Amino acid sequence: MASHKLLVTPPKALLKPLSIPNQLLLGPGPSNLPPRIMAAGGLQMIGSMSKDMYQIMDEIKEGIQYVFQTRNPLTLVISGSGHCALEAALVNVLEPGDSFLVGANGIWGQRAVDIGERIGARVHPMTKDPGGHYTLQEVEEHKPVLLFLTHGESSTGVLQPLDGFGELCHRYKCLLLVDSVASLGGTPLYMDRQGIDILYSGSQKALNAPPGTSLISFSDKAKKKMYSRKTKPFSFYLDIKWLANFWGCDDQPRMYHHTIPVISLYSLRESLALIAEQGLENSWRQHREAAAYLHGRLQALGLQLFVKDPALRLPTVTTVAVPAGYDWRDIVSYVIDHFDIEIMGGLGPSTGKVLRIGLLGCNATRENVDRVTEALRAALQHCPKKKL
């Protein structure tokens, strides 16, 4: 018998069935789940350290090597979103006093600066206004231990060119860390050929898997830096030596580190299987063609694309300058309230400046472009304009 009377009664809301609205998610992520991935999420649990789970983990590693285009043995999943993968990269590579050069042309570079400062690195932000990108000449002026670039800056819609940066970094014994959360699967990316030392991404964008897992891979150069540290990483949960063993990357018997999100890994495995079946080049083409169609439809509405140079536009996330006289919140609210379509405003330094429309994975279709542009047309007709 309980010795005390309960002070808190069962919440009334939890005594009702769960109700989920049917929405088309055309923001910068997360994206809608295909039926096959939803079905994977409904499968029965298995032991997180069973041979069957290890087999699934090995298949996931092969899938990551494919979508990253790498042969790195040190390739695995972090139990956390893309943010967690960024933190894992930084806490394992950087030690206090290390020189860290950051391309901060959007929110993700700003977050990298914050984490680097917490570690005690000597952080050098290369800050640009939203819409900016980086050239080889700008980076060559510095000689850091690590350079961070965001391939697909989802807060601004910029696609950062990567060719030549790996070669430049290696000339000065610098490691190249790249965020591909918003770009993976939607535009060409070649980890090994482009000389990327650390590459990470997330599950919830063009891969169409649930949020909460992230993909990461380390070159031999990055592994050498991490494994020759003078200090332990600040995070035990994100310690790559432990995670590498748990994911079977070190040819040693696997030891328990933490309880992995088994069901989420089923879904991630299926998302990687879908893109393997489609083929990377076909996925890149799908996103490129859908984005080009979207750009044309938006311009036909009189809207201005935020990134002026077509070569620098991220295919997966298009940014539109907030039309003069409108409050971006009104437009976003109208589209979700009247059409059940999610788009988003800016984030971080782009807040108030842009609307963001995502075409991610299975959502990158002409039909969805037509739906969202018609919703925007209606919003522009019905949302109030400020008096100038």
Summary of the structure (lengths in Angstrom):
residues: 388
radius of gyration: 21.9
end to end distance: 70.0
largest distance: 73.5
contacts: 1333
relative contact order: 0.17
helix: 40%
strand: 15%
